[in-house]
């Protein structure tokens, strides 16, 4: 199921501003720091990110046309802050939900949420980077 772009605009202008205040501290919420592929402007996008070891899985309820995903792909990655830790995000791998073997390692609740989306973005994380909070790395992406 893919949600409408109209709902995505509402979430971007209203919901993301509220959730972004705490998402970087409260798992499974996380904040993706990325740059606009045309403007170069810095953006912070809160997402639900599920981690298993070094793999981070993010459901794509709006499909693979989400701006943050397109920006990460065009700019060869960005940063992710989850539970107060900052990680470099490589270029994502986007797979159909049916082909995402990583789903089996998630909790039943996380698996159910991820199965609502048609596609998943999968990231292999490295070691945490120095710094704390979304404002710290905003200008260094």
C-alpha positions as CSV (number, residue, x, y, z in Angstrom):
1,X,0.0,0.0,0.0
2,X,1.4,3.4,-1.0
3,X,0.1,6.5,0.8
4,X,-0.9,9.6,-1.1
5,X,1.4,12.5,-1.9
6,X,-1.2,14.8,-0.3
7,X,-0.7,13.1,3.0
8,X,3.1,13.3,2.6
9,X,2.8,17.1,2.2
10,X,0.7,17.4,5.4
11,X,3.2,15.2,7.3
12,X,6.2,17.2,5.9
13,X,4.7,20.6,6.9
14,X,3.0,19.7,10.2
15,X,3.7,16.3,11.7
16,X,7.5,16.2,10.9
17,X,8.1,19.4,12.8
18,X,6.5,18.1,15.9
19,X,8.0,14.6,15.7
20,X,11.4,16.0,14.8
21,X,11.7,17.5,18.3
22,X,12.1,14.1,19.9
23,X,12.6,11.6,17.1
24,X,16.4,11.6,17.4
25,X,16.2,10.4,21.0
26,X,13.3,7.9,21.0
27,X,13.7,4.6,19.1
28,X,12.4,3.4,16.8
29,X,12.1,7.0,15.6
30,X,15.2,8.4,13.9
31,X,16.1,11.6,12.1
32,X,17.7,11.5,8.6
33,X,20.0,14.4,7.8
34,X,20.3,15.0,4.1
35,X,20.9,17.7,1.5
36,X,18.6,18.7,-1.3
37,X,19.8,17.4,-4.6
38,X,19.0,20.7,-6.4
39,X,19.1,23.3,-3.7
40,X,21.9,21.9,-1.5
41,X,19.7,22.9,1.5
42,X,20.0,20.9,4.7
43,X,16.9,18.9,5.7
44,X,16.0,16.8,8.7
45,X,13.3,14.1,8.2
46,X,12.0,12.0,11.0
47,X,11.3,8.3,10.2
48,X,10.6,5.0,11.9
49,X,13.8,3.1,11.6
50,X,14.2,-0.5,12.8
51,X,17.6,-1.8,13.6
52,X,19.0,-5.3,13.7
53,X,22.8,-5.4,14.4
54,X,24.4,-3.2,11.7
55,X,21.3,-3.1,9.4
56,X,18.7,-0.3,9.5
57,X,15.4,-0.9,7.8
58,X,13.0,1.9,7.0
59,X,9.6,1.2,5.5
60,X,8.6,3.4,2.6
61,X,4.9,4.1,3.0
62,X,5.0,6.8,0.3
63,X,6.9,4.7,-2.1
64,X,10.4,5.2,-3.4
65,X,9.6,8.7,-4.6
66,X,10.0,10.2,-1.1
67,X,12.2,13.3,-1.2
68,X,14.6,12.2,1.5
69,X,15.2,8.9,-0.3
70,X,15.8,10.6,-3.6
71,X,18.2,13.1,-1.9
72,X,20.2,10.3,-0.2
73,X,20.4,8.4,-3.5
74,X,21.6,11.5,-5.5
75,X,24.0,12.7,-2.8
76,X,25.5,9.2,-2.1
77,X,24.1,9.2,1.5
78,X,23.7,11.4,4.5
79,X,23.5,10.9,8.3
80,X,21.1,9.2,10.6
81,X,20.5,10.1,14.3
82,X,18.9,7.4,16.4
83,X,18.8,7.2,20.2
84,X,21.2,10.1,20.3
85,X,23.9,8.4,18.2
86,X,24.9,9.6,14.8
87,X,25.7,7.3,11.9
88,X,26.9,7.9,8.3
89,X,24.2,6.6,5.9
90,X,25.5,5.1,2.7
91,X,23.4,5.0,-0.4
92,X,20.3,2.9,0.4
93,X,19.2,-0.3,-1.1
94,X,15.5,-0.3,-2.0
95,X,13.8,-3.6,-2.1
96,X,10.2,-4.9,-2.4
97,X,8.8,-5.9,1.0
98,X,8.3,-9.5,-0.1
99,X,12.1,-9.7,-0.9
100,X,13.3,-8.1,2.3
101,X,14.9,-11.0,4.2
102,X,15.8,-8.5,7.0
103,X,12.1,-8.4,8.1
104,X,12.4,-11.8,9.7
105,X,14.9,-10.5,12.3
106,X,12.6,-7.7,13.5
107,X,10.0,-7.8,16.3
108,X,6.5,-8.8,15.3
109,X,5.2,-5.2,15.8
110,X,8.0,-3.8,13.6
111,X,7.5,-6.5,11.0
112,X,3.7,-5.7,10.8
113,X,4.4,-2.0,10.4
114,X,7.0,-2.6,7.6
115,X,4.6,-5.0,5.7
116,X,2.2,-2.1,5.3
117,X,4.6,-0.5,2.8
118,X,5.3,-1.9,-0.7
119,X,9.1,-1.1,-0.4
120,X,11.8,-1.0,2.2
121,X,15.0,1.1,2.3
122,X,17.9,-0.9,3.8
123,X,21.1,0.6,5.1
124,X,24.3,-1.0,6.4
125,X,25.5,1.2,9.3
126,X,29.1,1.7,10.4
127,X,30.4,2.8,13.8
128,X,28.7,5.8,15.5
129,X,30.2,9.1,14.6
130,X,31.1,11.8,17.2
131,X,28.6,14.4,18.0
132,X,25.2,14.5,19.6
133,X,21.9,15.8,18.3
134,X,20.5,17.0,14.9
135,X,22.0,20.5,15.2
136,X,25.5,19.3,15.6
137,X,26.0,17.9,12.1
138,X,23.5,20.0,10.2
139,X,26.2,22.0,8.4
140,X,28.7,19.2,7.9
141,X,26.7,16.8,5.7
